[in-house]
Amino acid sequence: MALARLKGFEKLTNVDEALSIFLKALKPKRLGSVNVHIEEALGRVNAKTINSPIDLPSFDRSAVDGYAVRAKDTFEASQFKPKTLQLTNTDRVGEGKAKQAWTGNPMPKGADAVIMLEHTKAVKAGIEVFAALTLGENVSQRGEDLHKGDVVVESGTRLQAHHIGLLAALGISHITVVEKPKIAILSTGNELVELGKEPQPNQIIDSNRYIIAGLIAELGAQPLNLGLARDNQPEIGAKISKGLAKADVVVTTGGTSVGAADLVPIVINKLGKPGVVVHGVALRPGMPTALAVLRGKPVFVLSGYPVAATVGFEVFARPVILKLLGIEHEPRPMLNAKLTRRVSGVLGRRVYLRVNVLRRENDFFAEPVRTKGSGLLTTMTRANGYVIIPEDREGLEQGETVVVHLFAPIGGT
């Protein structure tokens, strides 16, 4: 791919077109699977649809604390005209009988309803019943939750706490989940130093790897640290090759614009085919993002500016990693909010506007985070979501209702 060195990008690719070109070149497929205990399955992606091996519950049981009875023995009972039932401790409830039952207890034979404890009164002869019951009232029927053979968890489901609990209730201790994608992360640039080292004048501590690693972990993937590479082609090439050998995906930050020291796309194209398939996206921030394929694996070449790198990851790396996990669509939580002030867009570019959403009474308001560039990390820590300004809009108006994609909790006034 011919790169316009030192001239700026001659052409920017539309965001949707860029992703389409990349996916066509990559053809991502779900990774393999591994069997794990359900204690290790939280947040993992289910690899095989699971069907219930039993009815749940597997027997009729009391849904309340009270007494198991025959419903017809309570007909016409009321507070003013109670009916008296004799208590029994046997496994069968006959005519005019009642057996104490706590929530979850199996129903004794002959009983078809449960009278709540608060609707009874203990007397010498047994209990007085102050309410009439219908057949099956306050009883959890066998198979009420699941019938044998019902789908418990679909393939491609990210497992949450209640999925785990349901599997345990069914006696399922091990399940098959998708392998965690391994994502190698490389930061490039002569100006970078490792965390823990004292930066010299004109040097900065590398933060990008920690941001990207966090975003990777949030998706349920495994970050692998490739360290730093100087603005040196052999060094960059060696680190990327190492990442390709160890990981399913490589993510680099820095060295992707069109300056003399922006070497990463050049190195990638020397490492193999098809190499870089997109370079320069109509995206703000994140315009210099490059997308590449090497050895059938995705390589994301992100900006060296932290916010631009974050946006590039969100737009391109996130959906691809989800595909490797077998998840076709997992959008961030979204809500409608009113914009608190007018903001400018850029015709021809898709703008990702950082906002802080607040709730005031019954309405949500999105306050744009003021920024002067894509290198200010606090524009992310002060935000809890982003708004997309489309390519065909010059801006968004104050009071306009916008869709906010949330990545952090909402605050109040």
C-alpha positions in Angstrom: 0.0 0.0 0.0 1.4 3.3 -1.0 1.6 5.7 2.0 1.6 9.5 1.5 4.7 10.1 3.6 4.8 13.6 5.1 1.8 14.8 3.0 -1.0 13.8 5.2 -3.6 11.2 4.3 -4.7 11.6 0.6 -7.9 9.7 1.3 -9.8 8.7 4.4 -12.0 5.7 4.5 -15.5 5.8 5.9 -15.8 4.0 9.2 -18.4 1.4 8.1 -16.5 0.8 4.8 -13.2 0.4 6.7 -14.7 -2.2 9.0 -16.3 -4.0 6.0 -13.0 -4.1 4.1 -11.2 -5.4 7.1 -13.7 -8.1 7.9 -13.7 -9.3 4.3 -9.9 -9.6 4.4 -9.9 -11.2 7.8 -12.9 -13.5 7.8 -12.9 -13.9 11.6 -14.1 -17.1 13.1 -15.0 -18.1 16.7 -12.0 -19.6 18.6 -12.0 -23.1 20.0 -13.5 -24.2 23.3 -12.5 -25.5 26.7 -14.4 -27.3 29.4 -14.4 -25.4 32.8 -16.1 -25.8 36.2 -19.0 -23.3 36.6 -17.1 -21.6 39.4 -14.7 -20.4 36.6 -17.4 -19.6 34.1 -18.6 -16.2 35.1 -18.2 -13.7 32.3 -17.1 -16.5 29.9 -19.0 -17.2 26.6 -21.0 -20.4 26.4 -19.8 -22.4 23.5 -22.6 -25.0 23.2 -26.4 -24.6 23.7 -27.3 -26.3 27.0 -30.6 -28.2 27.4 -32.1 -29.0 30.8 -31.4 -32.6 31.8 -34.4 -32.6 34.3 -37.6 -30.9 35.1 -37.1 -27.9 37.4 -38.3 -28.1 40.0 -38.2 -31.9 39.8 -41.2 -32.3 42.2 -44.3 -30.3 43.2 -43.2 -28.1 46.2 -44.7 -25.5 48.5 -44.1 -21.9 47.4 -44.9 -20.4 50.8 -44.6 -21.2 54.5 -48.0 -22.7 55.6 -50.0 -25.9 55.4 -50.4 -28.3 52.5 -54.2 -29.0 52.1 -56.8 -30.1 49.6 -58.1 -26.9 48.0 -61.7 -28.2 48.1 -61.5 -28.4 51.9 -61.0 -24.6 52.1 -63.9 -23.7 49.8 -66.1 -21.0 51.4 -63.7 -20.4 54.2 -63.4 -16.8 55.3 -62.3 -14.6 58.2 -65.8 -14.7 59.5 -66.5 -18.3 58.7 -63.2 -20.2 59.1 -62.9 -23.9 58.4 -61.1 -26.3 60.8 -58.6 -28.8 59.5 -56.8 -31.5 61.5 -53.0 -31.7 61.4 -51.2 -34.8 60.2 -47.6 -35.8 60.0 -48.1 -38.5 57.4 -47.0 -38.3 53.8 -50.6 -38.2 52.7 -53.2 -35.5 53.2 -56.7 -36.8 53.3 -60.1 -35.2 53.6 -60.2 -32.5 56.2 -56.4 -32.8 56.9 -53.5 -30.4 56.7 -49.7 -30.9 56.9 -47.3 -28.1 57.8 -45.1 -27.2 54.8 -42.2 -24.7 54.6 -41.2 -23.0 51.4 -39.5 -25.6 49.1 -40.9 -28.6 50.9 -42.2 -31.4 48.6 -46.0 -31.6 48.5 -47.5 -34.6 50.4 -49.7 -36.9 48.4 -53.3 -35.8 48.2 -52.5 -32.2 48.8 -53.0 -29.7 45.9 -52.7 -26.3 47.5 -50.9 -24.5 50.4 -52.6 -22.2 52.8 -50.3 -19.3 53.9 -49.4 -19.4 57.6 -50.8 -15.9 58.1 -54.2 -17.1 56.9 -54.4 -19.7 59.6 -54.7 -19.9 63.4 -53.7 -22.8 65.7 -56.5 -24.3 67.7 -56.9 -27.5 69.8 -58.5 -29.4 67.0 -55.7 -28.4 64.5 -55.8 -25.1 62.5 -58.5 -22.7 61.5 -58.3 -21.6 57.8 -59.5 -18.1 57.0 -59.1 -18.1 53.2 -60.4 -20.2 50.3 -57.9 -21.6 47.9 -57.9 -22.6 44.3 -56.4 -25.8 42.9 -52.6 -25.4 42.8 -52.5 -22.1 44.7 -49.1 -21.4 46.3 -47.6 -24.6 44.8 -44.6 -24.6 42.5 -45.4 -27.3 40.0 -42.9 -29.8 38.7 -41.3 -28.3 35.6 -42.7 -24.9 36.3 -39.2 -23.3 35.8 -37.9 -25.6 33.1 -39.1 -28.8 31.5 -36.6 -31.5 30.6 -35.1 -30.7 27.2 -35.8 -26.9 27.4 -33.0 -24.6 26.4 -31.1 -23.3 29.5 -28.4 -21.2 27.9 -27.9 -20.5 24.2 -24.6 -20.8 22.5 -22.9 -17.4 22.4 -24.3 -16.2 25.7 -22.0 -14.3 28.1 -22.6 -16.1 31.4 -23.8 -14.1 34.3 -24.3 -14.9 38.0 -27.9 -16.2 37.5 -26.9 -18.4 34.6 -24.3 -20.0 36.9 -26.9 -20.5 39.6 -29.4 -22.1 37.2 -26.7 -24.5 36.0 -26.0 -25.4 39.6 -29.7 -26.0 40.3 -29.7 -28.4 37.4 -26.8 -30.3 38.7 -24.5 -29.2 35.9 -21.0 -28.6 37.2 -18.9 -28.3 34.0 -19.7 -26.5 30.8 -17.9 -25.8 27.5 -16.9 -22.1 27.0 -15.1 -20.3 24.2 -11.4 -19.9 24.7 -10.2 -16.5 25.8 -8.7 -14.6 22.9 -5.1 -13.7 23.5 -4.4 -10.1 22.6 -0.8 -8.9 22.3 -0.2 -5.2 23.0 2.7 -3.2 21.8 3.4 0.5 22.4 5.8 2.2 20.0 7.7 5.5 20.2 11.1 6.9 21.2 9.3 9.2 23.6 7.9 6.4 25.8 9.3 5.0 29.0 8.1 2.1 31.1 6.0 2.7 34.2 8.3 2.8 37.2 11.1 4.6 35.3 11.9 8.3 35.6 11.1 10.0 32.3 13.7 12.3 30.8 12.8 15.7 29.4 10.5 15.2 26.4 9.6 11.7 27.5 6.3 10.3 28.8 5.3 7.2 30.7 3.5 4.7 28.5 -0.2 4.5 29.6 -1.7 3.1 26.4 -0.8 -0.5 27.2 -2.7 -0.3 30.5 -5.8 1.3 28.9 -5.9 -1.3 26.1 -5.2 -4.2 28.5 -8.2 -3.0 30.6 -10.5 -2.8 27.6 -9.4 -6.3 26.5 -10.0 -7.7 30.0 -13.4 -6.2 30.1 -14.3 -8.2 27.0 -13.2 -11.4 28.7 -10.1 -11.7 26.6 -6.5 -12.1 27.8 -4.0 -9.2 27.3 -0.3 -10.1 26.6 2.3 -7.4 27.2 4.8 -7.0 24.3 6.5 -4.0 26.0 7.8 -1.0 24.1 9.5 -0.7 20.7 11.6 2.2 19.6 11.0 3.9 16.3 13.1 1.3 14.6 11.8 -1.0 11.9 13.7 -4.2 13.0 12.6 -3.8 16.6 9.0 -3.1 15.7 9.0 -6.1 13.3 10.5 -8.4 15.9 7.9 -7.4 18.5 4.9 -7.8 16.1 6.2 -11.2 14.9 6.5 -12.3 18.5 2.9 -11.2 19.1 1.6 -13.1 16.1 3.3 -16.2 17.3 1.8 -16.0 20.8 -1.5 -14.3 20.4 -4.7 -14.4 18.3 -4.7 -10.6 17.8 -2.0 -7.9 17.9 -2.8 -4.3 18.9 -0.1 -1.6 18.5 -0.3 2.1 19.5 1.8 4.9 18.0 3.7 5.2 14.8 0.7 5.0 12.5 0.4 8.5 11.1 2.4 9.7 8.0 5.4 11.3 9.6 9.0 10.1 9.1 8.9 8.2 12.4 5.6 6.5 11.8 6.9 3.2 10.8 4.4 0.6 12.0 2.3 0.3 8.7 5.6 0.1 6.7 6.8 -2.7 8.9 3.5 -4.6 8.8 3.6 -4.6 5.0 7.1 -6.1 5.0 6.0 -8.9 7.3 3.4 -10.5 5.0 0.3 -10.3 3.0 -2.3 -8.8 2.8 -0.8 -6.5 5.4 -2.4 -3.1 5.8 -5.9 -3.1 4.2 -7.1 0.3 5.6 -5.0 3.2 6.7 -6.6 6.5 7.5 -10.2 6.5 8.7 -12.8 9.3 8.6 -13.0 9.1 12.4 -12.4 11.7 15.1 -10.4 11.0 17.2 -8.5 8.1 15.7 -8.0 9.2 12.1 -4.6 7.5 11.6 -5.9 4.1 12.6 -4.7 1.3 10.4 -6.2 -2.2 10.0 -4.1 -5.1 8.9 -4.2 -8.9 8.5 -1.1 -11.0 9.0 -1.0 -14.8 9.1 -4.8 -14.7 9.1 -4.8 -12.7 12.3 -6.1 -9.1 12.9 -3.6 -6.4 13.6 -5.0 -3.1 14.9 -2.6 -0.1 14.5 -4.0 2.6 16.8 -3.0 6.1 17.4 -0.4 7.0 20.1 -2.8 9.4 21.7 -4.7 7.7 24.5 -8.2 8.8 23.7 -7.8 8.2 19.9 -6.4 4.8 20.7 -9.4 4.1 22.9 -11.9 5.2 20.2 -10.0 3.1 17.5 -10.2 0.1 19.8 -13.9 0.7 20.5 -14.8 1.1 16.8 -12.7 -1.7 15.3 -11.1 -4.0 17.8 -14.0 -4.5 20.1 -16.4 -6.0 17.5 -13.7 -8.3 16.1 -12.8 -9.6 19.5 -16.5 -10.3 20.2 -16.6 -12.3 16.9 -13.7 -14.4 18.1 -15.7 -15.1 21.2 -18.7 -16.1 19.2 -20.7 -13.0 20.0 -22.2 -11.3 17.0 -23.6 -8.3 18.8 -23.0 -7.0 22.3 -23.7 -3.2 22.3 -22.9 -1.0 25.2 -25.9 0.1 27.4 -27.6 3.0 25.6 -30.0 5.7 26.7 -31.5 8.9 25.4 -30.4 12.1 26.9 -30.7 15.9 26.2 -27.5 17.6 25.1 -26.7 20.5 27.5 -24.9 22.7 24.9 -24.3 22.8 21.2 -21.3 20.9 19.8 -19.6 21.0 16.5 -19.1 18.0 14.2 -16.8 17.6 11.2 -18.5 17.0 7.8 -17.2 13.8 6.3 -16.0 12.4 9.6 -17.7 10.4 12.3 -17.0 12.1 15.6 -17.1 10.2 19.0 -18.0 12.9 21.5 -17.2 12.2 25.2 -20.1 13.1 27.5 -21.0 12.9 31.1 -24.6 11.8 31.7 -26.4 13.1 34.7 -30.0 12.4 35.9 -32.0 15.4 37.0 -35.4 14.5 38.3 -36.9 12.3 35.6 -34.7 13.3 32.7 -31.1 12.4 31.6 -28.8 15.2 30.4 -25.5 14.7 28.4 -22.8 17.3 29.2 -20.1 17.3 26.6 -16.6 17.0 28.1 -14.6 20.0 27.0 -11.4 19.0 25.2 -8.6 20.4 23.1 -7.2 17.1 21.8 -7.1 13.3 21.8 -4.2 13.1 24.3 -6.1 14.3 27.4 -6.8 11.2 29.5 -9.1 13.1 31.9 -11.6 13.6 29.1 -12.3 9.8 29.5 -12.2 9.8 33.3 -14.7 12.7 33.4 -17.0 11.0 30.9 -19.3 8.1 31.3 -20.4 7.7 27.7 -20.0 8.8 24.2 -22.3 10.3 21.5 -21.7 9.6 17.8 -22.0 12.7 15.6 -22.7 11.4 12.1 -20.5 12.3 9.1 -23.4 14.3 7.5 -24.0 16.6 10.5 -22.2 19.9 11.2 -23.0 19.6 14.8 -25.7 18.8 17.4 -27.9 21.4 19.0 -28.4 22.3 22.6 -31.5 20.4 23.9 -31.3 17.8 21.1 -32.1 14.3 22.2 -29.1 12.1 21.6 -28.2 8.4 22.0 -25.5 7.9 24.6 -23.4 4.7 24.6 -22.4 4.2 28.3 -19.1 2.9 29.5 -19.4 3.9 33.2 -22.2 4.5 35.8 -24.5 7.5 35.6 -24.3 10.2 38.3 -26.9 12.5 39.7 -27.1 16.2 40.1 
